């Protein structure tokens, strides 16, 4: 079981306190957005807010849960479109298949917030955000919340992954018992994510692949 991200911990706290909203903006490093979105799906779909032990969590982790819908549909172009939003609206009205109570939509918008089409798909999404259905949760992943339209931002809560400096990460890892050299390497490869650094420092293959001996 991996260490939960800051986004996941924050969302689990909200859900456990009965303060869940229907729309969230998930902010993090580009290469972490998809994983962060699925972290959110774990919390929203699992009765224990992401236990990683139940069948629901297993399906989410395998990315096989039929009530977790990932967009854009065309992952080659990785651009959200009006067609994606129409699909989202249609799917949001359908009864849950696997979970019995909830449907989750994960929108990777990292490549969709610039250009003429950016405003169009967001405006199409607004109706769903303004008139949410019970049990429907939307998570929009971006590297900068300000890149989204103000009308979208105003209808969502923001969940942000903590981004630390390499020196802060290395120091924190060192305090848990790892040697300084390995901590520095893991911190440099972590893109500012402490959770990623923890996984890297425990993986000797990373150091072999970078021609650095484990000490």
Secondary structure, DSSP 4 states (H G I P E B T S, - for coil): -PPPPHHHHHHHHHHHTT---SEEEEE--GGGHHHHHHHHHHHHH-TTSS-S-SHHHHHHHTT--TTEEEE-S-TTTT---HHHHHHHHHHHTSPPSSSSS-EEEEEE-TTSSSSTHHHHHHHHHHHHHHTPPTTEEEEEEES-GGGS-HHHHTTSEEEE-----HHHHHHHHHTTT--HHHHHHHHHHTTT-HHHHHHHHT-HHHHHHTT----
